[in-house]
Amino acid sequence: MGIRRLTQILLVLFVFVFASAGTAVAYNYTGWRKGPWVFHKEKKGMKMWLNEEVPTGVHGVRVDTIVDMPPHDIFPVLMDEKRQAEYSFIREFKILKRGERWGYLYQRVRSTGIQDRDFTVKLLLLYPEVENGGPYGWIWDQENDKGPPERNGIVRASVVSGSYVLTPLDNGTRTRISYRLWFDPASWVPDFLINNAVRNAVFETVDQLREESRMIKAGKHPTISKAN
């Protein structure tokens, strides 16, 4: 499976973050991914860490888990255009510019109880030269200056940063799934409500990928087969 067609990379990145919101100014701080990560809780074999040393009241979140499948077999789930297109909250999706392993993505999304949010991010893809020889996935950071100007009636999200990385273990027979997110959509909703919503949703997102991995392994995934 190649790196082309960045248009297939839709919103696993942001599938969960628009049910709630918080207050923010513009940040472009990428050092948050390094931590310090403080263990928060474990749920159904998934472990969560928090990074509270960020410049907003909305914390960085990290969830890791391990599945008994090669990352090469799991990665097509995150690149499946049909699967991503099912998300109803996407109002606009546009690749502004792209290369073989990077791209600028603009999105406008429907929010629950608040105005639509939009943002532009730069995506950096991870794909090894040798099958299961390194991590798969992507890293993204907000770069709103590379996207369209702000519009009336739409709130510009100013903190959008994260990564979704599948790392091979045990000679590529197993995979460590690691999801990291720092997101603040800018709203009147208190930070503690956003933190709770994001933490729960990150667990749900990783658990969904884990479940779809099981379906692939069993040959029961509706759109992805083990042959991919």
N, CA, C and O of each residue as an XYZ file, in Angstrom:
912
protein
N       0.842     -1.189      0.000
C       0.000      0.000      0.000
C       0.877      1.237      0.000
O       1.778      1.335      0.832
N       0.645      2.211     -0.922
C       1.514      3.364     -1.052
C       1.127      4.513     -0.159
O       0.193      4.431      0.638
N       1.893      5.617     -0.321
C       1.672      6.814      0.474
C       0.798      7.811     -0.270
O       0.377      8.806      0.318
N       0.513      7.574     -1.546
C      -0.281      8.512     -2.324
C      -1.703      8.592     -1.783
O      -2.103      7.838     -0.896
N      -2.437      9.518     -2.342
C      -3.844      9.720     -2.023
C      -4.050     10.161     -0.587
O      -4.716      9.481      0.193
N      -3.475     11.299     -0.246
C      -3.719     11.882      1.072
C      -5.192     12.222      1.274
O      -5.648     12.412      2.402
N      -5.920     12.296      0.184
C      -7.351     12.560      0.332
C      -8.059     11.446      1.091
O      -9.178     11.639      1.565
N      -7.433     10.298      1.210
C      -8.046      9.203      1.956
C      -7.875      9.372      3.457
O      -8.544      8.690      4.232
N      -6.995     10.265      3.877
C      -6.762     10.445      5.312
C      -7.741     11.477      5.826
O      -7.447     12.672      5.829
N      -8.886     11.028      6.254
C      -9.881     11.959      6.749
C      -9.764     12.085      8.255
O      -8.708     12.467      8.760
N     -10.812     11.774      8.973
C     -10.921     12.267     10.317
C     -10.810     11.246     11.425
O     -11.434     11.434     12.470
N     -10.050     10.173     11.261
C      -9.716      9.427     12.470
C      -8.984     10.390     13.398
O      -9.094     10.285     14.620
N      -8.241     11.322     12.821
C      -7.473     12.286     13.606
C      -8.337     13.045     14.586
O      -7.939     13.277     15.728
N      -9.543     13.440     14.133
C     -10.332     14.373     14.910
C     -11.738     13.865     15.168
O     -12.631     14.660     15.462
N     -11.956     12.570     15.066
C     -13.298     12.026     15.102
C     -14.020     12.347     16.403
O     -15.250     12.396     16.416
N     -13.305     12.565     17.484
C     -13.958     12.635     18.772
C     -14.022     14.003     19.382
O     -14.740     14.179     20.366
N     -13.316     14.992     18.863
C     -13.066     16.185     19.648
C     -14.112     17.264     19.511
O     -13.984     18.306     20.152
N     -15.143     17.070     18.707
C     -16.038     18.170     18.456
C     -17.379     18.040     19.162
O     -18.324     18.749     18.818
N     -17.479     17.168     20.120
C     -18.695     17.095     20.911
C     -18.657     18.085     22.057
O     -19.697     18.366     22.654
N     -17.472     18.631     22.390
C     -17.294     19.605     23.460
C     -16.308     20.670     23.011
O     -15.818     20.639     21.882
N     -16.010     21.641     23.926
C     -15.073     22.702     23.557
C     -14.489     23.423     24.755
O     -14.957     23.193     25.870
N     -13.412     24.353     24.581
C     -12.730     25.111     25.649
C     -12.184     26.428     25.177
O     -12.484     26.817     24.048
N     -11.400     27.149     25.960
C     -10.906     28.467     25.582
C      -9.456     28.396     25.181
O      -8.687     27.679     25.821
N      -9.045     29.113     24.143
C      -7.655     29.013     23.701
C      -7.245     30.249     22.936
O      -8.085     30.950     22.372
N      -5.960     30.512     22.918
C      -5.365     31.450     21.982
C      -4.503     30.627     21.051
O      -4.348     29.422     21.249
N      -3.936     31.263     20.033
C      -3.180     30.508     19.031
C      -1.871     29.994     19.605
O      -1.093     30.764     20.169
N      -1.623     28.698     19.466
C      -0.378     28.074     19.887
C       0.148     27.199     18.763
O      -0.622     26.640     17.982
N       1.433     27.091     18.690
C       2.040     26.148     17.761
C       3.209     25.490     18.490
O       4.359     25.572     18.059
N       2.886     24.840     19.599
C       3.867     24.253     20.496
C       3.902     22.750     20.277
O       2.968     22.046     20.660
N       4.977     22.248     19.661
C       5.045     20.826     19.318
C       5.766     19.990     20.368
O       5.750     18.761     20.300
N       6.401     20.651     21.347
C       7.163     19.901     22.343
C       6.323     19.095     23.304
O       6.858     18.280     24.055
N       5.011     19.303     23.300
C       4.136     18.611     24.242
C       4.190     17.100     24.072
O       3.953     16.371     25.035
N       4.497     16.608     22.868
C       4.491     15.154     22.628
C       5.528     14.420     23.482
O       5.373     13.232     23.764
N       6.574     15.120     23.888
C       7.635     14.486     24.665
C       7.273     14.348     26.142
O       8.005     13.707     26.895
N       6.179     14.927     26.558
C       5.786     14.853     27.962
C       6.226     16.083     28.732
O       6.538     17.113     28.135
N       6.253     15.983     30.059
C       6.234     14.751     30.861
C       4.862     14.086     30.900
O       3.845     14.739     31.133
N       4.854     12.772     30.668
C       3.633     11.994     30.696
C       3.462     11.366     32.075
O       4.349     10.669     32.568
N       2.326     11.620     32.682
C       1.999     11.075     33.997
C       0.865     10.063     33.820
O      -0.182     10.380     33.255
N       1.088      8.848     34.309
C       0.075      7.807     34.143
C      -1.237      8.239     34.786
O      -1.259      8.740     35.910
N      -2.334      8.036     34.050
C      -3.658      8.445     34.525
C      -4.534      7.254     34.887
O      -5.027      7.165     36.011
N      -4.733      6.336     33.939
C      -5.576      5.178     34.229
C      -5.405      4.129     33.144
O      -4.844      4.402     32.083
N      -5.898      2.922     33.421
C      -5.931      1.830     32.451
C      -7.372      1.413     32.247
O      -8.154      1.352     33.195
N      -7.716      1.128     31.004
C      -9.077      0.732     30.686
C      -9.045     -0.320     29.592
O      -8.567     -0.050     28.490
N      -9.537     -1.490     29.872
C      -9.638     -2.586     28.897
C      -8.315     -2.846     28.179
O      -8.293     -3.064     26.967
N      -7.219     -2.822     28.926
C      -5.914     -3.099     28.341
C      -5.278     -1.913     27.644
O      -4.202     -2.056     27.063
N      -5.903     -0.750     27.682
C      -5.344      0.476     27.116
C      -4.862      1.367     28.272
O      -5.564      1.530     29.270
N      -3.684      1.927     28.129
C      -3.112      2.767     29.184
C      -3.089      4.223     28.741
O      -2.694      4.542     27.620
N      -3.525      5.108     29.653
C      -3.586      6.532     29.359
C      -2.616      7.297     30.232
O      -2.493      7.052     31.432
N      -1.918      8.247     29.583
C      -1.049      9.203     30.275
C      -1.511     10.608     29.927
O      -2.100     10.831     28.870
N      -1.237     11.568     30.831
C      -1.594     12.959     30.613
C      -0.352     13.835     30.672
O       0.579     13.569     31.431
N      -0.355     14.869     29.868
C       0.662     15.910     29.938
C      -0.048     17.212     30.290
O      -0.701     17.824     29.445
N       0.088     17.627     31.546
C      -0.567     18.839     32.012
C       0.322     20.069     31.858
O      -0.124     21.186     32.122
N       1.560     19.886     31.439
C       2.485     21.009     31.292
C       2.430     21.563     29.868
O       3.425     21.573     29.143
N       1.239     22.020     29.495
C       1.008     22.652     28.198
C       0.454     24.052     28.450
O      -0.023     24.335     29.549
N       0.509     24.932     27.451
C       0.128     26.331     27.677
C      -1.378     26.602     27.715
O      -1.782     27.764     27.666
N      -2.217     25.572     27.800
C      -3.655     25.783     27.950
C      -4.163     24.865     29.056
O      -3.444     23.988     29.534
N      -5.414     25.083     29.454
C      -6.013     24.226     30.464
C      -6.482     22.895     29.920
O      -6.915     22.033     30.685
N      -6.404     22.710     28.606
C      -6.742     21.430     27.983
C      -5.460     20.630     27.835
O      -4.536     21.065     27.147
N      -5.390     19.472     28.467
C      -4.151     18.713     28.577
C      -3.872     17.864     27.339
O      -4.781     17.531     26.579
N      -2.605     17.525     27.156
C      -2.236     16.521     26.175
C      -2.618     15.145     26.687
O      -2.519     14.875     27.884
N      -3.052     14.277     25.788
C      -3.490     12.929     26.164
C      -2.749     11.916     25.302
O      -2.543     12.130     24.107
N      -2.355     10.823     25.919
C      -1.691      9.729     25.206
C      -2.308      8.410     25.644
O      -2.476      8.164     26.838
N      -2.644      7.563     24.679
C      -3.143      6.216     24.969
C      -2.357      5.212     24.141
O      -2.207      5.373     22.929
N      -1.858      4.176     24.803
C      -1.119      3.096     24.149
C      -1.813      1.768     24.397
O      -2.410      1.548     25.451
N      -1.725      0.894     23.417
C      -2.169     -0.482     23.591
C      -1.403     -1.347     22.610
O      -0.755     -0.823     21.704
N      -1.463     -2.658     22.771
C      -0.747     -3.594     21.903
C      -1.742     -4.585     21.322
O      -2.605     -5.105     22.029
N      -1.610     -4.841     20.025
C      -2.461     -5.820     19.359
C      -1.589     -6.874     18.697
O      -0.447     -6.605     18.326
N      -2.131     -8.064     18.552
C      -1.389     -9.195     17.983
C      -1.556     -9.263     16.470
O      -2.083    -10.237     15.932
N      -1.102     -8.217     15.797
C      -1.137     -8.129     14.342
C       0.003     -7.254     13.869
O       0.441     -6.374     14.611
N       0.501     -7.464     12.660
C       1.521     -6.565     12.110
C       0.924     -5.188     11.806
O      -0.236     -5.099     11.405
N       1.694     -4.121     11.990
C       1.173     -2.779     11.680
C       0.799     -2.606     10.221
O      -0.119     -1.847      9.908
N       1.495     -3.300      9.313
C       1.180     -3.193      7.891
C      -0.246     -3.631      7.590
O      -0.883     -3.100      6.681
N      -0.748     -4.600      8.352
C      -2.104     -5.097      8.133
C      -3.163     -4.184      8.753
O      -4.315     -4.177      8.319
N      -2.764     -3.410      9.773
C      -3.704     -2.520     10.454
C      -3.817     -1.175      9.743
O      -4.895     -0.583      9.692
N      -2.708     -0.699      9.200
C      -2.645      0.651      8.659
C      -3.706      0.957      7.605
O      -4.172      2.095      7.560
N      -4.121      0.008      6.748
C      -5.174      0.319      5.770
C      -6.468      0.822      6.389
O      -7.218      1.543      5.732
N      -6.751      0.461      7.636
C      -7.947      0.971      8.304
C      -7.894      2.488      8.382
O      -8.903      3.166      8.189
N      -6.712      3.014      8.666
C      -6.561      4.457      8.818
C      -6.474      5.185      7.477
O      -6.443      6.415      7.437
N      -6.434      4.436      6.395
C      -6.341      5.025      5.056
C      -7.575      4.710      4.206
O      -7.594      4.991      3.008
N      -8.595      4.130      4.824
C      -9.762      3.679      4.075
C     -10.727      4.834      3.836
O     -11.366      5.322      4.769
N     -10.828      5.260      2.601
C     -11.652      6.423      2.263
C     -13.126      6.184      2.566
O     -13.797      7.070      3.093
N     -13.635      5.006      2.243
C     -15.045      4.720      2.482
C     -15.368      4.780      3.969
O     -16.400      5.319      4.366
N     -14.492      4.231      4.774
C     -14.708      4.229      6.224
C     -14.751      5.642      6.771
O     -15.631      5.975      7.564
N     -13.805      6.479      6.352
C     -13.741      7.836      6.874
C     -14.914      8.683      6.412
O     -15.378      9.561      7.139
N     -15.393      8.420      5.201
C     -16.478      9.226      4.642
C     -17.781      9.046      5.401
O     -18.712      9.828      5.206
N     -17.875      8.048      6.254
C     -19.096      7.795      6.998
C     -19.311      8.793      8.129
O     -20.414      8.879      8.669
N     -18.280      9.547      8.494
C     -18.423     10.500      9.594
C     -19.278     11.678      9.138
O     -18.921     12.389      8.199
N     -20.402     11.874      9.808
C     -21.378     12.863      9.359
C     -21.014     14.289      9.750
O     -21.595     15.235      9.218
N     -20.070     14.464     10.663
C     -19.778     15.808     11.164
C     -18.886     16.619     10.227
O     -18.702     17.815     10.451
N     -18.329     16.006      9.188
C     -17.431     16.715      8.284
C     -18.254     17.558      7.314
O     -19.030     17.018      6.526
N     -18.087     18.868      7.367
C     -18.774     19.767      6.449
C     -17.892     20.125      5.249
O     -18.383     20.223      4.125
N     -16.614     20.316      5.485
C     -15.686     20.610      4.394
C     -14.394     19.845      4.641
O     -13.944     19.720      5.780
N     -13.808     19.340      3.575
C     -12.538     18.622      3.650
C     -11.772     18.918      2.375
O     -12.245     18.633      1.274
N     -10.591     19.490      2.528
C      -9.854     19.870      1.322
C      -8.360     19.748      1.543
O      -7.811     20.352      2.465
N      -7.695     18.962      0.691
C      -6.244     18.928      0.668
C      -5.766     20.157     -0.096
O      -6.028     20.292     -1.291
N      -5.064     21.051      0.595
C      -4.638     22.300     -0.018
C      -3.354     22.135     -0.820
O      -3.153     22.791     -1.842
N      -2.493     21.252     -0.341
C      -1.210     21.015     -0.992
C      -0.695     19.689     -0.492
O      -0.968     19.313      0.648
N       0.047     18.965     -1.319
C       0.518     17.669     -0.863
C       1.798     17.250     -1.575
O       2.082     17.653     -2.702
N       2.551     16.427     -0.866
C       3.722     15.768     -1.414
C       3.577     14.282     -1.174
O       2.493     13.802     -0.840
N       4.660     13.555     -1.342
C       4.578     12.102     -1.178
C       4.280     11.708      0.261
O       3.536     10.758      0.504
N       4.856     12.432      1.218
C       4.685     12.068      2.625
C       4.237     13.240      3.491
O       4.483     13.240      4.697
N       3.597     14.221      2.911
C       3.118     15.356      3.683
C       1.954     15.998      2.941
O       1.730     15.738      1.759
N       1.229     16.829      3.647
C       0.148     17.558      3.015
C      -0.437     18.585      3.959
O      -0.298     18.472      5.177
N      -1.098     19.596      3.394
C      -1.852     20.566      4.175
C      -3.329     20.256      4.010
O      -3.838     20.175      2.892
N      -4.010     20.085      5.129
C      -5.407     19.675      5.144
C      -6.255     20.748      5.816
O      -5.965     21.165      6.938
N      -7.310     21.197      5.123
C      -8.283     22.115      5.720
C      -9.556     21.350      6.019
O     -10.010     20.539      5.212
N     -10.138     21.617      7.201
C     -11.409     20.987      7.556
C     -12.314     21.974      8.270
O     -11.880     22.807      9.066
N     -13.590     21.840      7.947
C     -14.633     22.493      8.743
C     -15.555     21.391      9.242
O     -15.990     20.530      8.476
N     -15.846     21.430     10.538
C     -16.622     20.353     11.138
C     -17.810     20.920     11.898
O     -17.775     22.039     12.411
N     -18.839     20.130     11.951
C     -20.043     20.485     12.695
C     -19.835     20.145     14.154
O     -19.367     19.053     14.476
N     -20.176     21.066     15.044
C     -20.020     20.862     16.469
C     -21.390     20.749     17.129
O     -22.387     21.234     16.594
N     -21.432     20.106     18.291
C     -22.680     19.923     19.014
C     -22.936     21.111     19.932
O     -22.193     21.319     20.891
N     -23.960     21.882     19.656
C     -24.344     22.971     20.528
C     -23.508     24.229     20.402
O     -23.757     25.200     21.116
N     -22.520     24.242     19.511
C     -21.681     25.418     19.310
C     -21.481     25.622     17.815
O     -21.853     24.768     17.010
N     -20.889     26.762     17.444
C     -20.663     27.045     16.031
C     -19.673     26.055     15.422
O     -18.882     25.428     16.127
N     -19.737     25.931     14.109
C     -18.771     25.099     13.395
C     -17.345     25.546     13.717
O     -17.088     26.723     13.970
N     -16.424     24.578     13.702
C     -14.999     24.854     13.887
C     -14.274     24.547     12.588
O     -14.659     23.640     11.851
N     -13.218     25.311     12.310
C     -12.373     24.969     11.175
C     -10.908     25.141     11.538
O     -10.580     25.792     12.530
N     -10.030     24.559     10.736
C      -8.598     24.607     11.003
C      -7.857     24.051      9.801
O      -8.427     23.352      8.964
N      -6.584     24.375      9.734
C      -5.683     23.788      8.750
C      -4.529     23.142      9.496
O      -3.961     23.749     10.404
N      -4.177     21.924      9.127
C      -3.055     21.239      9.743
C      -2.086     20.773      8.673
O      -2.459     20.572      7.517
N      -0.838     20.605      9.079
C       0.146     19.950      8.222
C       0.288     18.510      8.688
O       0.555     18.256      9.863
N       0.110     17.571      7.771
C       0.234     16.144      8.049
C       1.581     15.644      7.556
O       1.981     15.922      6.425
N       2.273     14.909      8.404
C       3.508     14.228      8.022
C       3.276     12.736      8.158
O       3.030     12.244      9.259
N       3.350     12.008      7.049
C       3.079     10.579      7.063
C       4.314      9.777      7.437
O       5.441     10.142      7.103
N       4.073      8.673      8.141
C       5.116      7.710      8.487
C       4.812      6.417      7.744
O       3.724      5.857      7.882
N       5.765      5.946      6.962
C       5.578      4.702      6.226
C       6.959      4.127      5.943
O       7.759      4.767      5.261
N       7.258      2.934      6.454
C       8.622      2.400      6.333
C       8.938      1.936      4.913
O       8.042      1.594      4.140
N      10.219      1.933      4.590
C      10.662      1.436      3.287
C      10.489     -0.073      3.183
O      10.224     -0.603      2.104
N      10.642     -0.760      4.311
C      10.499     -2.218      4.366
C       9.239     -2.546      5.159
O       9.003     -1.958      6.214
N       8.434     -3.471      4.668
C       7.198     -3.823      5.347
C       7.440     -4.201      6.802
O       8.257     -5.074      7.097
N       6.728     -3.543      7.704
C       6.854     -3.746      9.150
C       8.263     -3.453      9.662
O       8.651     -3.923     10.732
N       9.026     -2.673      8.891
C      10.381     -2.338      9.302
C      10.480     -1.073     10.113
O      11.581     -0.671     10.488
N       9.376     -0.438     10.394
C       9.368      0.801     11.166
C       7.942      1.254     11.396
O       6.999      0.548     11.040
N       7.778      2.425     11.989
C       6.422      2.884     12.320
C       5.618      3.304     11.098
O       6.161      3.781     10.101
N       4.313      3.111     11.206
C       3.332      3.619     10.258
C       2.493      4.674     10.986
O       2.396      4.659     12.213
N       1.892      5.583     10.228
C       0.980      6.532     10.849
C       1.208      7.940     10.362
O       1.659      8.139      9.234
N       0.904      8.930     11.196
C       1.119     10.317     10.840
C       1.235     11.184     12.074
O       0.871     10.790     13.182
N       1.752     12.373     11.847
C       1.871     13.423     12.854
C       1.222     14.663     12.257
O       1.410     14.946     11.073
N       0.463     15.405     13.052
C      -0.166     16.612     12.523
C      -0.048     17.762     13.524
O      -0.052     17.559     14.739
N       0.057     18.984     12.973
C       0.113     20.205     13.768
C      -0.645     21.302     13.049
O      -0.681     21.354     11.819
N      -1.247     22.172     13.832
C      -1.998     23.296     13.310
C      -1.094     24.256     12.558
O      -0.054     24.678     13.064
N      -1.506     24.598     11.337
C      -0.843     25.647     10.566
C      -1.922     26.448      9.834
O      -2.031     26.407      8.609
N      -2.703     27.167     10.616
C      -3.841     27.889     10.053
C      -3.434     28.954      9.043
O      -4.230     29.331      8.183
N      -2.199     29.441      9.142
C      -1.754     30.457      8.192
C      -1.582     29.888      6.784
O      -1.476     30.648      5.821
N      -1.553     28.555      6.654
C      -1.440     27.920      5.339
C      -2.806     27.650      4.711
O      -2.898     27.174      3.580
N      -3.863     27.960      5.460
C      -5.200     27.682      4.965
C      -5.974     28.934      4.618
O      -5.401     30.022      4.578
N      -7.268     28.803      4.364
C      -8.097     29.951      4.002
C      -8.287     30.887      5.181
O      -8.107     30.475      6.327
N      -8.651     32.152      4.922
C      -8.890     33.105      6.020
C     -10.138     32.728      6.814
O     -10.969     31.941      6.360
N     -10.250     33.301      7.994
C     -11.419     33.048      8.835
C     -12.678     33.600      8.173
O     -12.630     34.572      7.419
N     -13.821     32.948      8.479
C     -15.099     33.349      7.912
C     -16.106     33.608      9.021
O     -16.026     33.011     10.094
N     -17.044     34.492      8.761
C     -18.094     34.781      9.731
C     -18.908     33.523     10.018
O     -19.234     32.756      9.112
N     -19.229     33.326     11.295
C     -20.047     32.195     11.697
C     -19.298     30.909     11.923
O     -19.901     29.902     12.295
N     -17.973     30.918     11.705
C     -17.141     29.732     11.923
C     -16.005     30.112     12.859
O     -15.334     31.120     12.637
N     -15.782     29.328     13.892
C     -14.733     29.612     14.871
C     -13.462     28.875     14.470
O     -13.493     27.679     14.184
N     -12.364     29.582     14.451
C     -11.083     29.003     14.071
C     -10.455     28.298     15.285
O     -10.108     28.955     16.266
N     -10.308     26.980     15.224
C      -9.630     26.223     16.276
C      -8.138     26.516     16.206
O      -7.548     26.472     15.126
N      -7.524     26.813     17.343
C      -6.145     27.278     17.347
C      -5.166     26.299     17.971
O      -3.957     26.516     17.892
N      -5.646     25.235     18.584
C      -4.767     24.205     19.134
C      -5.206     22.864     18.555
O      -6.175     22.267     19.024
N      -4.496     22.394     17.542
C      -4.808     21.127     16.877
C      -3.477     20.423     16.633
O      -2.734     20.803     15.729
N      -3.175     19.414     17.419
C      -1.869     18.754     17.328
C      -1.999     17.318     17.798
O      -2.726     17.036     18.750
N      -1.297     16.410     17.136
C      -1.378     15.025     17.583
C      -0.583     14.086     16.705
O       0.123     14.512     15.791
N      -0.706     12.802     16.994
C      -0.054     11.765     16.194
C      -0.758     10.441     16.430
O      -1.334     10.198     17.491
N      -0.697      9.593     15.414
C      -1.255      8.241     15.490
C      -0.190      7.332     14.890
O       0.038      7.353     13.681
N       0.459      6.538     15.729
C       1.635      5.787     15.295
C       1.450      4.303     15.600
O       1.077      3.925     16.711
N       1.718      3.468     14.590
C       1.690      2.014     14.734
C       3.121      1.510     14.644
O       3.741      1.585     13.584
N       3.647      0.999     15.749
C       5.052      0.586     15.821
C       5.149     -0.931     15.877
O       4.499     -1.554     16.716
N       5.945     -1.540     15.003
C       6.067     -3.004     15.022
C       6.817     -3.494     16.258
O       7.786     -2.875     16.698
N       6.355     -4.611     16.806
C       6.996     -5.281     17.933
C       7.236     -6.742     17.566
O       6.554     -7.293     16.702
N       8.201     -7.359     18.221
C       8.456     -8.795     18.046
C       8.583     -9.175     16.575
O       7.864    -10.035     16.068
N       9.524     -8.505     15.908
C       9.801     -8.766     14.487
C       8.588     -8.533     13.589
O       8.403     -9.209     12.577
N       7.779     -7.573     13.978
C       6.640     -7.199     13.150
C       5.399     -8.044     13.321
O       4.440     -7.883     12.566
N       5.389     -8.941     14.294
C       4.217     -9.797     14.477
C       3.147     -9.128     15.336
O       1.981     -9.520     15.298
N       3.545     -8.120     16.108
C       2.596     -7.390     16.944
C       2.800     -5.894     16.733
O       3.785     -5.474     16.126
N       1.854     -5.087     17.243
C       1.874     -3.648     17.017
C       1.563     -2.894     18.298
O       0.626     -3.227     19.025
N       2.360     -1.879     18.558
C       1.994     -0.921     19.603
C       1.253      0.244     18.937
O       1.811      0.949     18.096
N       0.002      0.430     19.323
C      -0.790      1.568     18.863
C      -0.602      2.697     19.860
O      -0.857      2.516     21.051
N      -0.166      3.844     19.400
C       0.044      4.997     20.271
C      -0.633      6.217     19.665
O      -0.301      6.651     18.562
N      -1.583      6.758     20.407
C      -2.339      7.926     19.957
C      -2.062      9.081     20.914
O      -2.189      8.927     22.128
N      -1.685     10.234     20.372
C      -1.432     11.417     21.198
C      -2.219     12.582     20.624
O      -2.241     12.788     19.411
N      -2.868     13.345     21.502
C      -3.699     14.443     21.048
C      -3.629     15.611     22.023
O      -3.693     15.437     23.240
N      -3.496     16.799     21.455
C      -3.684     18.049     22.193
C      -4.587     18.912     21.331
O      -4.192     19.349     20.250
N      -5.790     19.155     21.808
C      -6.785     19.870     21.009
C      -7.605     20.788     21.900
O      -8.104     20.367     22.944
N      -7.744     22.035     21.491
C      -8.595     22.995     22.180
C      -9.380     23.765     21.129
O      -8.798     24.580     20.414
N     -10.702     23.531     21.011
C     -11.478     24.139     19.936
C     -11.915     25.569     20.186
O     -12.545     26.163     19.311
N     -11.609     26.159     21.353
C     -11.922     27.559     21.650
C     -13.419     27.776     21.825
O     -14.149     27.926     20.845
N     -13.872     27.792     23.069
C     -15.277     28.023     23.359
C     -15.429     28.410     24.821
O     -14.452     28.481     25.567
N     -16.664     28.658     25.216
C     -16.967     29.032     26.600
C     -17.061     27.820     27.518
O     -17.133     27.992     28.734
N     -17.064     26.617     26.990
C     -17.210     25.404     27.804
C     -15.992     25.259     28.706
O     -14.870     25.415     28.222
N     -16.161     24.964     30.011
C     -15.025     24.860     30.944
C     -14.025     23.784     30.528
O     -14.387     22.757     29.954
N     -12.753     24.054     30.837
C     -11.689     23.135     30.442
C     -11.876     21.735     31.019
O     -11.556     20.749     30.354
N     -12.392     21.630     32.253
C     -12.493     20.301     32.859
C     -13.479     19.430     32.090
O     -13.321     18.210     32.045
N     -14.494     20.042     31.486
C     -15.427     19.270     30.677
C     -14.786     18.804     29.376
O     -15.021     17.685     28.920
N     -13.971     19.676     28.783
C     -13.262     19.281     27.569
C     -12.296     18.150     27.867
O     -12.241     17.161     27.136
N     -11.523     18.300     28.959
C     -10.553     17.254     29.312
C     -11.240     15.907     29.482
O     -10.752     14.893     28.986
N     -12.373     15.892     30.182
C     -13.086     14.626     30.375
C     -13.574     14.052     29.038
O     -13.458     12.853     28.788
N     -14.118     14.924     28.189
C     -14.632     14.453     26.904
C     -13.518     13.904     26.022
O     -13.669     12.855     25.396
N     -12.394     14.622     25.978
C     -11.285     14.181     25.137
C     -10.707     12.861     25.638
O     -10.426     11.967     24.840
N     -10.527     12.729     26.955
C      -9.966     11.483     27.500
C     -10.855     10.301     27.168
O     -10.371      9.263     26.718
N     -12.154     10.453     27.388
C     -13.062      9.347     27.075
C     -13.044      9.013     25.594
O     -13.060      7.843     25.211
N     -13.010     10.053     24.761
C     -13.070      9.821     23.331
C     -11.782      9.234     22.780
O     -11.827      8.456     21.827
N     -10.630      9.586     23.355
C      -9.373      8.985     22.911
C      -9.384      7.485     23.206
O      -8.972      6.684     22.367
N      -9.849      7.110     24.379
C     -10.015      5.693     24.679
C     -10.910      5.026     23.631
O     -10.582      3.957     23.116
N     -12.031      5.656     23.323
C     -12.977      5.070     22.368
C     -12.357      4.927     20.978
O     -12.578      3.927     20.295
N     -11.582      5.925     20.567
C     -10.979      5.896     19.241
C      -9.953      4.776     19.113
O      -9.938      4.049     18.119
N      -9.092      4.641     20.128
C      -8.092      3.574     20.101
C      -8.776      2.211     20.188
O      -8.368      1.266     19.513
N      -9.802      2.111     21.008
C     -10.514      0.845     21.140
C     -11.183      0.468     19.826
O     -11.258     -0.713     19.488
N     -11.668      1.456     19.081
C     -12.283      1.175     17.780
C     -11.259      0.604     16.812
O     -11.543     -0.359     16.101
N     -10.056      1.200     16.782
C      -9.021      0.672     15.898
C      -8.617     -0.738     16.321
O      -8.371     -1.599     15.476
N      -8.552     -0.967     17.618
C      -8.212     -2.297     18.105
C      -9.267     -3.323     17.691
O      -8.931     -4.438     17.293
N     -10.541     -2.944     17.785
C     -11.610     -3.850     17.390
C     -11.577     -4.118     15.887
O     -11.797     -5.248     15.450
N     -11.304     -3.088     15.104
C     -11.225     -3.293     13.663
C     -10.033     -4.163     13.302
O     -10.087     -4.910     12.325
N      -8.962     -4.078     14.075
C      -7.815     -4.962     13.860
C      -8.207     -6.414     14.078
O      -7.794     -7.296     13.325
N      -9.004     -6.657     15.107
C      -9.478     -8.023     15.361
C     -10.335     -8.523     14.189
O     -10.252     -9.688     13.801
N     -11.150     -7.631     13.638
C     -11.995     -8.009     12.511
C     -11.159     -8.351     11.283
O     -11.470     -9.299     10.562
N     -10.101     -7.586     11.046
C      -9.214     -7.894      9.919
C      -8.577     -9.259     10.111
O      -8.528    -10.070      9.186
N      -8.091     -9.504     11.312
C      -7.422    -10.770     11.602
C      -8.368    -11.955     11.396
O      -7.959    -13.031     10.959
N      -9.640    -11.727     11.722
C     -10.637    -12.798     11.569
C     -11.228    -12.848     10.161
O     -12.061    -13.704      9.863
N     -10.781    -11.905      9.274
C     -11.311    -11.862      7.919
C     -12.739    -11.378      7.855
O     -13.460    -11.729      6.920
N     -13.179    -10.573      8.830
C     -14.562    -10.137      8.910
C     -14.731     -8.625      8.773
O     -15.833     -8.108      8.954
N     -13.640     -7.908      8.452
C     -13.773     -6.465      8.312
C     -14.537     -6.148      7.036
O     -14.250     -6.742      5.996
N     -15.522     -5.213      7.080
C     -16.386     -4.976      5.907
C     -15.664     -4.347      4.717
O     -16.103     -4.525      3.581
N     -14.575     -3.619      4.943
C     -13.912     -2.935      3.815
C     -12.434     -3.255      3.674
O     -11.837     -2.957      2.639
N     -11.826     -3.860      4.701
C     -10.392     -4.157      4.666
C     -10.202     -5.660      4.783
O     -10.794     -6.296      5.656
N      -9.383     -6.231      3.913
C      -9.061     -7.646      4.015
C      -7.608     -7.809      4.383
O      -6.821     -6.875      4.231
N      -7.242     -8.963      4.858
C      -5.854     -9.224      5.239
C      -4.923     -9.145      4.027
O      -3.718     -8.940      4.178
N      -5.476     -9.304      2.844
C      -4.660     -9.249      1.634
C      -4.062     -7.861      1.419
O      -3.037     -7.731      0.749
N      -4.696     -6.806      1.986
C      -4.154     -5.458      1.852
C      -2.896     -5.283      2.645
O      -2.309     -4.200      2.640
